[in-house]
């Protein structure tokens, strides 16, 4: 019983530590996968008809 409590507590501490480190160090924007400019292919992925945007 004491071992499972110690293991659970250590898992919680490690998880909290990992979250704090993750919030402290952010990944550079050049590694961001979201495109800055919406092209016709990514517009189709989001359900936007690119032919409607050309008319506007």
C-alpha positions as CSV (number, residue, x, y, z in Angstrom):
1,X,0.0,0.0,0.0
2,X,2.8,2.4,0.9
3,X,4.7,1.6,-2.3
4,X,1.7,2.3,-4.6
5,X,1.1,5.6,-2.7
6,X,4.8,6.6,-3.2
7,X,4.7,5.7,-6.9
8,X,1.5,7.6,-7.4
9,X,2.9,10.7,-5.6
10,X,6.1,10.6,-7.6
11,X,4.2,10.3,-10.9
12,X,2.1,13.4,-10.0
13,X,5.3,15.3,-9.0
14,X,7.1,14.4,-12.3
15,X,4.0,15.3,-14.3
16,X,3.7,18.7,-12.6
17,X,7.4,19.3,-13.1
18,X,7.1,18.4,-16.8
19,X,4.2,20.8,-17.3
20,X,6.0,23.7,-15.6
21,X,9.1,23.1,-17.8
22,X,6.9,23.0,-20.9
23,X,5.3,26.3,-20.0
24,X,8.6,27.9,-19.3
25,X,10.3,27.0,-22.6
26,X,8.2,27.6,-25.7
27,X,8.9,26.2,-29.1
28,X,10.0,28.7,-31.7
29,X,7.4,30.0,-34.1
30,X,9.3,28.6,-37.0
31,X,8.4,25.1,-35.8
32,X,4.7,25.9,-35.7
33,X,2.7,23.7,-38.0
34,X,-0.2,26.1,-38.5
35,X,0.4,28.0,-41.7
36,X,0.6,31.8,-41.4
37,X,-1.1,32.4,-44.8
38,X,-4.2,30.4,-45.8
39,X,-3.7,29.0,-49.3
40,X,-6.3,27.2,-51.4
41,X,-5.4,23.8,-50.2
42,X,-5.5,24.6,-46.5
43,X,-8.7,26.5,-47.0
44,X,-10.3,23.4,-48.5
45,X,-9.0,21.4,-45.4
46,X,-10.9,23.9,-43.2
47,X,-14.1,23.7,-45.3
48,X,-13.7,27.1,-47.0
49,X,-14.4,27.2,-50.7
50,X,-11.4,29.1,-52.2
51,X,-13.5,30.1,-55.3
52,X,-15.7,32.2,-53.0
53,X,-12.7,34.0,-51.7
54,X,-11.5,35.0,-55.2
55,X,-14.8,36.7,-55.9
56,X,-14.7,38.8,-52.8
